[in-house]
Amino acid sequence: MLVAKELDVKENEHYHNHERVVYFEHEAAGLKAIISVHNTNLGPSLGGCRMNPYETQQHAIEDVLRLSRGMTYKSALAGLPLGGGKSVIIGNPRSDKTPALFEAMGEAVEYMGGSYITAEDVGTSEENMESISKNTKFVAGLPLSVLQARVENPVGGNPSPYTAFGVYCGLKAAVKYQLKRQDVAGLKVAVQGLGSVGYDLCRFLDDAGAALFVTDVNQEVLEKAKSEFSNVHVVGLDDIYDMPVDVYAPCALGATVNDETIERLKCKVIAGAANNQLQRHRHDQMLHDKGILYAPDYVINSGGVMCVGYEFFQLTENPMPYALNEENLKNHVSEIENVTMKIFDYAKQHNLPVGAAADQLAEEIFLSAGDMKHAANS
């Protein structure tokens, strides 16, 4: 039996006017999970389901609060009629996964009454989302075979290619703004992490004529990159920060932009796919002071949430003023270049570091939507 408990998180340092945070347990299924809804001014909250063996429940709460808030900002600047939410399952994704656990998670998502839509994230997969879908319709990131059985010509599926394309669009905007270049041909780009998104980003860059400096813990993927890309140099995990490159593209772990690495970086642009690249808020200002242009990660990596959002809309109801198809999804993702340029202009106009400028623009969008919603209900 699923047990739900509303959590009071107002005293938590990561609380930011979150609307609702609920802890769930299902003893028989082995489920311990938290769903956090940060803001629904623009629409139901959307955010992935992360599975991680958190040391304490408090660590899980802090993570879900931080991540759900980030999704509000991401969807707002992505131009989606969606709010921000997130869920975390406390458990080891290598040993604790069962269909029953994710079916119980589906019950938890359904308990939220449509205020939260889940999808795959770190530690979860398309197959896990299929298990969740047995008990709720508020789920996306489903296997393509499942989508094809439900709708004709489905959009969605694996979001990684769309994430990579969006990062490439944002990177091009940063190059245009900072280096006054209309393309990336001949530029040196350091790509840290060749997972599915990082590797796809390398493919875009290689096709456009950039020189790649890459690193990853996986030697096999590095060998594959050497054989597939025309101008690629493999460097050590720690050496990536010292490369004399034009662009540093973090596509692995977060917090790689910190006190130590900022001193070492020789690039003029930071534009990558990793979430939470800045270890602290003050690093936004440090990059600004050093003259390094930072393309905010949650802006340029939003192609994935666009993909997942389109999939969900196609399965339920289309709120967009046009058809949901691959062409329109790709056009939407390509708008990341224009949005990123708008943020750079706003930052310069107001003498702000770029991350702070992006936050302000996002807040204008979802807070004004909240004002309109409040006025309509009063």
ABEGO torsion letter per residue (X at the ends): XBBBBBBBAAABAABBGBABBBBBBBAAAGBBBBBBBABAAAEBBBBBBBBBBBABAAAAAAAAAAAAAAAAAAAAAAGBBBBBBBBBBBEBAAAABBAAAAAAAAAAAAAAGGABBBBBBBGBBAAAAAAAAAABABBBGBBAAAAAAABBGBBEEBAAAAAAAAAAAAAAAAAAAAAGBABABGBBBBBBEBBAAAAAAAAAAAAAGBBBBBBBABAAAAAAAAAABABBBBBBAAAAAABBBABBBBABBBGABBAAAAAABABABBBBABBGABABAAAAAAAAAAGBBBBBAAAAAAAAAAAAAAAAAAABBBABABBBBAAAAAAAAAAAAAAAAAAAAAAAAAGBBAAAAAAAAAAAAAAAAAAAAAAAAX
